Amino acid sequence: MTYKALTIAGSDSGGGAGIQADLKTFQELDVYGMSVITALTAQNTLGVQGVHPVPVEFVSEQLQSIADDLEPDALKTGMLFSAEIIETVANHVKKHKWTRLIVDPVMIAKGGASLLQQEAVKALQEKLLPSAYVVTPNIPEAEVLTGVVIQSEEDRKKAAIKLYQMGAEHVVIKGGHNEDKAVSVDLHYDGSQFHTFKGRRFETKHTHGTGCTFAAVITAEVAKGHSVQAAIGTAKEFITAAIENELGIGSGHGPTNHWAYRKAGVRT
């Protein structure tokens, strides 16, 4: 059986994040990747030089084309840019009864550029999160979405509960921004229990696209029928290998190594 996954996100001309990272990840995990592009970016490892959103009508047309012929087994969202695009995506998710939706609430690029308009945050909270199977914010994104200042593990749990109450079935607050210098800990909340996923932390600036890739692994694994908890475990292994075996390209925040997990001989 061929499993299919859809990414709804922005294009990264540097190839490290967004649509490009998602499709590379799907391919590495033996899942057929499809895409709906929400914005074009001019960017490299030094930052984002320009963003050109795709017209809302054309985002809708892309989504309808996928629904008409290539029903996804799971789908993810990344950079959605505007409230209008978020609402369009949310409407199609409901219309086509797509239930395995992984929401990666992309807000700020590694270089600091805003990738989500301010008024879009409310649309994300009210329109998209209620349809989310999994939501995967980092700590700053979780703070914006919940209003909780995260300075401790208890704060992170409080934010996870709030995100669950907004409608997401599973919440994963990533640990890349926590202060532990040796270990990165991701927190998963399923509505009743908390689970933690630990991985070694590496001193490197080559982490561009880690969030996109992490959520893409979850999407691919869920598309194949794996549980969310198993999918998160694979995502942690995949992204740890991708960071450890850095490519070392670009003068700034370089991309992660999408083929490191496969070359390590670990397949799911």
C-alpha positions, -999 to +999 in steps of 0.1 A: +000+000+000+012+035-008+006+060+020+001+097+011+008+128+032+000+164+023+019+194+035+003+229+034+030+254+039+054+280+025+082+274+000+117+278+013+140+287-015+170+276+006+155+241+008+159+237+046+124+243+059+088+245+047+075+225+017+110+214+007+118+200+042+084+183+045+086+165+011+122+154+018+111+140+051+081+122+036+103+106+010+128+094+036+100+076+055+085+059+024+054+081+022+043+098-010+043+136-005+019+162-019+019+199-014-003+230-012+019+261-013+006+291+008+035+315+003+068+319-016+098+331+003+132+344-007+154+330+020+187+313+027+206+304+058+211+341+067+174+349+069+142+357+050+147+384+024+111+384+011+077+368+015+050+366-012+017+351-001-003+329-026-038+343-033-063+327-010-084+315-040-055+296-054-047+280-020-083+268-021-080+255-056-049+235-047-067+219-017-096+210-038-074+194-065-059+171-038-093+162-024-107+153-058-080+128-067-053+122-040-070+117-006-042+121+020-038+096+048-025+125+070-017+161+065+002+189+081+002+227+081+033+249+084+036+286+075+000+298+067+008+335+068-027+351+071-060+347+088-077+343+054-055+314+044-059+297+079-097+299+075-096+285+040-075+256+051-097+250+082-128+250+059-113+224+036-103+202+065-139+202+077-154+199+042-133+168+033-134+153+067-096+152+070-090+139+106-053+133+108-042+170+108-009+179+123-006+216+130+029+231+132+021+267+142+050+284+124+053+320+135+089+331+134+119+321+112+152+312+128+166+346+118+138+364+136+115+373+106+078+370+113+061+344+092+026+348+106+006+380+106-006+391+141-043+389+133-037+353+121-030+341+156-066+343+166-077+325+135-052+297+143-066+294+178-102+295+169-104+280+134-076+254+130-067+241+165-102+226+170-095+203+140-060+194+150-051+158+157-016+169+169-002+204+175+035+209+177+046+243+190+080+252+203+081+271+237+078+306+222+049+296+200+031+279+229+035+311+249+019+332+221-010+307+216-018+303+253-007+334+270+013+313+295+048+324+303+068+292+302+097+292+327+093+258+342+081+223+335+049+230+353+044+261+331+048+239+300+022+214+313-002+243+320+003+255+284-002+220+270-035+217+289-047+250+275-038+239+239-057+207+245-087+227+257-086+247+225-094+214+206-062+197+197-063+159+205-026+157+212-002+185+222+036+183+217+055+212+232+090+209+218+120+214+241+145+230+217+142+264+236+145+250+271+177+258+290+191+224+296+225+223+278+227+185+276+192+173+268+162+185+248+129+172+262+097+173+243+064+171+263+034+152+249-001+156+264-030+134+253-057+148+274-051+125+304-013+118+306+020+135+300+048+118+282+084+130+277+108+123+249+144+131+255+172+136+230+208+147+232+214+184+226+242+194+202+260+227+200+254+238+165+239+266+145+227+243+118+191+238+130+171+255+102+139+235+095+139+214+127+103+222+136+090+216+100+109+183+099+098+171+133+061+177+124+066+161+090+079+129+106+048+127+128+026+133+098+043+105+078+042+080+106+005+088+114-002+084+077+012+049+079-011+041+108+013+044+137+001+058+171+009+094+179+032+084+207+051+061+184+052+088+158+067+113+182+093+088+192+104+084+156+103+121+151+127+126+181+151+100+167+149+114+131+156+150+142+183+141+166+201+122+138+195+152+114+211+177+138+240+154+149+251+147+114+251+183+102+256+192+065+275+224+074+262+244+044+254+281+043+269+309+063+241+312+088+215+288+103+221+259+080+196+231+073+195+197+090+205+165+074+173+148+062+190+116+051+209+110+083+182+088+099+180+066+068+218+062+066+218+052+103+198+022+092+167+029+112+135+026+092+098+024+103 
